[in-house]
Amino acid sequence: MNFYEQLMDEHRLIEHMVHLIDEQVKMIEEKNEINLAVIDLITDFLKTYASSCHERKEEAILFKKLEEKDIPDSYRETIKVLKADHEFARETVVKIISEREDYIAGSKESLMEIINQLRALVKLYPKHIKKEEDEFYKQAVDYLTSNEESGMIDDFNKLDQELIHKKYQQVVERLENS
């Protein structure tokens, strides 16, 4: 497996979640209410898997390695666009979490705001994933040695291991403090 196949495998799970988010938006609109447990699952997935796992691999490992190289300005610009997409997704998740709290407190506007933020993610991810897979990853191979590629796979796996331990350390701490 090369480095981008692992990232593309992760995209399949993200795409599946995006489909489920789209279905949830339709249910929220039909019922005019939010299932808070589902919103919690969605935001946890997006924070933990999409951002802390997948996007961190891209930003801290792949993009960083490529930015150290002599790559064309247009490719550097693509990296900036991809990073901006990641940041937009993270900010959107923060807004959903904030609006969730407002919804619990009785804000009627929060329901529509949550719908809008979820729709923004449903719109973002397919385009973002297509750009990475069709344009970015395969071109990255031209700038990386086989040793760098295998080193990235090792780094990806280390990040996954660290993430799972960190996540469940936080779960224990939250339970301890509750």
C-alpha positions as CSV (number, residue, x, y, z in Angstrom):
1,M,0.0,0.0,0.0
2,N,1.3,3.4,-0.8
3,F,0.7,6.5,1.4
4,Y,-2.2,7.9,-0.7
5,E,-4.1,4.6,-0.7
6,Q,-4.3,4.8,3.1
7,L,-5.6,8.3,2.9
8,M,-8.1,7.4,0.1
9,D,-9.4,4.5,2.3
10,E,-10.1,7.0,5.0
11,H,-11.9,9.1,2.5
12,R,-14.4,6.3,1.9
13,L,-15.4,6.3,5.6
14,I,-15.6,10.1,5.5
15,E,-17.8,10.0,2.4
16,H,-20.1,7.4,4.2
17,M,-20.4,9.8,7.1
18,V,-21.2,12.7,4.8
19,H,-24.0,10.6,3.3
20,L,-25.3,9.9,6.8
21,I,-25.1,13.6,7.6
22,D,-27.1,14.4,4.5
23,E,-29.8,11.9,5.7
24,Q,-29.8,13.5,9.1
25,V,-30.4,16.9,7.7
26,K,-33.5,15.6,5.9
27,M,-34.7,14.0,9.1
28,I,-34.1,17.2,11.1
29,E,-36.1,19.2,8.5
30,E,-39.0,16.7,8.5
31,K,-39.3,16.5,12.3
32,N,-38.2,20.1,13.0
33,E,-36.1,18.8,15.9
34,I,-32.5,17.6,16.5
35,N,-31.4,14.2,17.8
36,L,-28.7,15.5,20.1
37,A,-27.0,12.1,20.4
38,V,-26.7,11.9,16.6
39,I,-25.2,15.4,16.5
40,D,-22.7,14.3,19.2
41,L,-21.7,11.3,17.1
42,I,-21.3,13.4,14.0
43,T,-19.2,16.1,15.7
44,D,-17.1,13.4,17.5
45,F,-16.4,11.7,14.2
46,L,-15.5,14.9,12.4
47,K,-13.3,16.1,15.3
48,T,-11.6,12.8,16.0
49,Y,-11.5,10.9,12.7
50,A,-11.7,13.5,9.9
51,S,-9.7,16.3,11.6
52,S,-7.4,14.8,14.3
53,C,-6.6,11.6,12.3
54,H,-7.0,12.1,8.6
55,E,-6.4,15.8,8.1
56,R,-3.6,15.8,10.6
57,K,-1.8,13.1,8.5
58,E,-2.1,15.3,5.5
59,E,-1.1,18.6,7.2
60,A,1.6,17.5,9.7
61,I,3.1,14.7,7.6
62,L,2.3,14.9,3.8
63,F,1.9,18.7,3.3
64,K,4.9,19.4,5.6
65,K,7.1,17.0,3.7
66,L,6.0,18.5,0.3
67,E,6.5,22.1,1.5
68,E,10.1,21.3,2.3
69,K,10.7,20.5,-1.3
70,D,11.1,22.5,-4.5
71,I,7.6,22.2,-5.8
72,P,5.8,24.5,-8.2
73,D,4.0,27.6,-6.8
74,S,0.7,26.2,-8.2
75,Y,1.2,23.0,-6.1
76,R,1.9,25.1,-3.0
77,E,-1.3,27.0,-3.8
78,T,-3.2,23.7,-3.9
79,I,-1.8,22.9,-0.4
80,K,-3.1,26.3,0.9
81,V,-6.5,25.6,-0.6
82,L,-6.7,22.1,1.0
83,K,-5.5,23.5,4.4
84,A,-8.2,26.2,4.1
85,D,-10.8,23.5,3.5
86,H,-9.7,21.7,6.6
87,E,-9.8,24.8,8.6
88,F,-13.3,25.6,7.3
89,A,-14.5,22.1,8.3
90,R,-13.0,22.5,11.8
91,E,-14.6,25.9,12.3
92,T,-17.9,24.5,11.1
93,V,-17.8,21.7,13.6
94,V,-17.1,24.2,16.4
95,K,-20.2,26.2,15.2
96,I,-22.3,23.1,15.3
97,I,-21.2,22.3,18.8
98,S,-21.9,25.9,19.9
99,E,-25.3,25.9,18.2
100,R,-26.1,22.5,19.8
101,E,-25.7,24.2,23.2
102,D,-27.9,27.1,22.2
103,Y,-30.5,24.6,20.9
104,I,-30.6,22.9,24.3
105,A,-31.0,26.4,25.9
106,G,-34.1,26.9,23.7
107,S,-32.8,28.9,20.8
108,K,-35.2,28.4,17.8
109,E,-32.6,29.8,15.4
110,S,-30.1,27.2,16.3
111,L,-32.0,24.4,14.6
112,M,-31.7,26.2,11.2
113,E,-28.1,27.1,11.9
114,I,-27.2,23.5,12.6
115,I,-28.9,22.5,9.4
116,N,-26.9,25.1,7.5
117,Q,-23.6,24.1,9.0
118,L,-24.3,20.4,8.3
119,R,-25.2,21.3,4.7
120,A,-22.0,23.2,4.4
121,L,-20.0,20.1,5.3
122,V,-22.1,17.9,2.9
123,K,-21.2,20.4,0.2
124,L,-17.5,20.7,1.1
125,Y,-16.3,17.2,1.6
126,P,-17.1,15.7,-1.9
127,K,-15.3,18.5,-3.7
128,H,-12.4,18.5,-1.3
129,I,-11.9,14.7,-1.5
130,K,-12.1,14.8,-5.3
131,K,-9.5,17.5,-5.5
132,E,-7.2,15.5,-3.2
133,E,-7.6,12.2,-5.0
134,D,-7.8,13.4,-8.6
135,E,-5.2,16.2,-8.5
136,F,-3.1,16.2,-5.4
137,Y,-2.1,12.7,-4.2
138,K,-1.0,11.3,-7.4
139,Q,1.1,14.4,-8.2
140,A,2.7,14.2,-4.8
141,V,4.3,10.9,-5.8
142,D,6.4,12.8,-8.3
143,Y,8.0,14.8,-5.5
144,L,8.6,12.0,-3.0
145,T,11.2,9.2,-2.9
146,S,10.1,5.7,-2.1
147,N,11.8,5.9,1.3
148,E,9.8,9.1,2.1
149,E,6.6,7.4,1.1
150,S,7.2,4.4,3.3
151,G,8.3,6.7,6.1
152,M,5.0,8.5,5.8
153,I,3.1,5.3,6.1
154,D,5.0,4.6,9.3
155,D,4.3,8.1,10.6
156,F,0.6,7.7,9.7
157,N,0.4,4.5,11.7
158,K,2.2,6.1,14.7
159,L,-0.3,9.0,14.6
160,D,-3.2,6.5,14.6
161,Q,-1.8,4.7,17.7
162,E,-1.2,8.0,19.5
163,L,-4.7,9.3,18.7
164,I,-6.6,6.3,20.0
165,H,-4.7,6.4,23.3
166,K,-5.2,10.2,23.6
167,K,-8.9,9.9,22.8
168,Y,-9.6,7.3,25.5
169,Q,-7.3,9.0,28.0
170,Q,-9.7,12.0,27.6
171,V,-12.7,9.8,28.0
172,V,-11.4,8.5,31.3
173,E,-10.6,12.1,32.4
174,R,-14.1,13.3,31.5
175,L,-15.7,10.5,33.4
176,E,-13.5,11.0,36.3
177,N,-14.4,14.7,36.4
178,S,-18.1,14.2,36.0
